[in-house]
Amino acid sequence: MGDEGMTAGDALCYLLQRDGLTHWLSQRRRLHDVYFGRDYTNLIDKSMAALAEIRRTTESPVAGAARRLNAGQLGAIYVGRMEYGPRALGARSILANPSRRETHDLLNK
């Protein structure tokens, strides 16, 4: 991780100080989402297809995650484009039941 996002924040801070709040607010536009990064979905699908123990399902992410966690399995959710920035999570999550001792080893495997 780095602090590459600080330069954008610095520039915005400068513009706010230079132009004032009234001008700043008049220039605002609605931000519909923050997913300006790359979409790795096809690459992830292709990589996972080579692994026999990992497969993509058509289940609802919530229902599938709940079922897997209850069964002591691992799960992952990845949807569309990533957020933009050095600390972007990328609309991706690895889900695991932390109450099981085996979870640590499964995650590392």
C-alpha positions as CSV (number, residue, x, y, z in Angstrom):
1,M,0.0,0.0,0.0
2,G,1.1,3.5,-0.6
3,D,-0.1,7.1,-0.3
4,E,-0.6,7.8,-4.0
5,G,-4.1,9.1,-3.3
6,M,-2.6,12.0,-1.3
7,T,-1.7,13.9,-4.4
8,A,-5.3,14.0,-5.6
9,G,-6.4,15.2,-2.1
10,D,-3.7,17.8,-2.0
11,A,-4.8,19.2,-5.4
12,L,-8.5,19.3,-4.3
13,C,-7.5,21.0,-1.1
14,Y,-5.6,23.6,-3.0
15,L,-8.5,24.3,-5.4
16,L,-10.9,24.6,-2.5
17,Q,-8.7,27.2,-0.9
18,R,-8.0,29.0,-4.1
19,D,-11.6,29.2,-5.4
20,G,-13.7,29.2,-2.2
21,L,-16.5,27.1,-1.0
22,T,-19.3,28.7,-3.1
23,H,-17.5,28.0,-6.4
24,W,-16.5,24.5,-5.2
25,L,-20.1,23.6,-4.4
26,S,-21.4,25.0,-7.7
27,Q,-19.1,22.6,-9.6
28,R,-20.2,19.5,-7.8
29,R,-21.6,16.6,-9.9
30,R,-23.3,13.4,-8.6
31,L,-20.9,10.5,-8.3
32,H,-22.8,7.4,-9.1
33,D,-20.1,5.0,-7.9
34,V,-16.4,4.7,-7.2
35,Y,-15.7,1.8,-9.5
36,F,-13.3,3.4,-11.9
37,G,-10.7,0.6,-11.7
38,R,-10.2,-2.4,-13.8
39,D,-12.6,-5.3,-14.1
40,Y,-10.7,-8.6,-13.4
41,T,-13.9,-10.8,-13.5
42,N,-12.9,-12.7,-16.7
43,L,-9.3,-13.1,-15.5
44,I,-10.4,-14.4,-12.1
45,D,-12.9,-16.8,-13.8
46,K,-10.2,-18.1,-16.1
47,S,-7.7,-18.6,-13.3
48,M,-10.2,-20.3,-11.0
49,A,-11.3,-22.6,-13.8
50,A,-7.9,-24.3,-13.7
51,L,-8.3,-25.2,-10.0
52,A,-10.5,-28.3,-9.4
53,E,-11.5,-27.3,-5.8
54,I,-12.7,-23.8,-6.8
55,R,-15.7,-23.2,-8.9
56,R,-18.1,-20.3,-9.7
57,T,-21.7,-20.7,-8.7
58,T,-24.9,-19.0,-9.8
59,E,-26.2,-18.8,-6.2
60,S,-27.2,-15.5,-4.7
61,P,-24.0,-14.1,-3.1
62,V,-25.7,-13.7,0.3
63,A,-27.4,-17.1,0.4
64,G,-24.3,-18.9,-0.9
65,A,-22.0,-17.2,1.5
66,A,-24.3,-18.0,4.5
67,R,-24.6,-21.6,3.4
68,R,-20.8,-22.0,3.0
69,L,-20.0,-20.2,6.3
70,N,-22.4,-22.4,8.1
71,A,-20.8,-25.5,6.6
72,G,-17.3,-24.3,7.5
73,Q,-16.3,-23.7,3.9
74,L,-14.6,-20.7,2.4
75,G,-16.2,-18.4,-0.1
76,A,-15.3,-15.4,-2.2
77,I,-17.4,-12.7,-3.9
78,Y,-16.1,-10.6,-6.7
79,V,-18.4,-8.4,-8.8
80,G,-17.5,-6.1,-11.6
81,R,-15.0,-3.3,-11.6
82,M,-12.6,-2.4,-8.8
83,E,-12.6,0.9,-6.9
84,Y,-9.9,3.2,-8.0
85,G,-6.9,3.8,-5.7
86,P,-4.0,2.2,-3.9
87,R,-6.1,0.8,-1.1
88,A,-9.0,-0.3,-3.2
89,L,-10.7,-3.5,-2.1
90,G,-12.0,-4.1,-5.6
91,A,-15.6,-5.2,-4.7
92,R,-14.0,-8.5,-3.7
93,S,-14.3,-10.3,-0.4
94,I,-13.0,-13.6,0.9
95,L,-15.4,-15.1,3.4
96,A,-14.5,-17.6,6.1
97,N,-15.8,-18.8,9.4
98,P,-13.3,-17.5,12.1
99,S,-14.6,-19.8,14.8
100,R,-13.0,-22.8,13.2
101,R,-9.4,-23.6,13.9
102,E,-8.9,-25.0,10.4
103,T,-9.9,-21.7,8.8
104,H,-6.4,-20.3,9.0
105,D,-4.9,-23.3,7.2
106,L,-7.6,-23.3,4.6
107,L,-7.1,-19.6,3.8
108,N,-3.4,-20.0,3.4
109,K,-3.8,-23.1,1.2
